[in-house]
Amino acid sequence: MPKPFPKEFRDDVVAIARLREVSFAQIAKDFGISETTVQNWVHRAEIDEGLKPGLSSSEHAENRELRKRVRLLEQENEVLRRAAAYLSQGSLPK
């Protein structure tokens, strides 16, 4: 995974791209990034500002953390389920 660009850099690129004075391709060439990256950053900025529908960056990050927490809780639950099954075997009459 490539190293992310600093927020200030992304903000500068988005601000210039929003002026629509120069094409995304030219902006990308000037800043040494891909045109798709410029388009994605502008799209993400518009979602974050509520100009377009979608999950904002903060909501996306929160969802990622919640999925991680659910996965951890499911693993803990599985360990407890297996431990209970193992311990209950010892109390069975023989």
Buried (B, 14 or more C-beta within 10 A) or exposed (E): EEEEBEEEEBEEBBEBBEEEEEEBEBBBBEBEBEBEBBBEBBBBBBBBEEEEEEEEEEEBEEEEEEEEEEEEEEEEEEEEEEEEEEEEEEEEEE
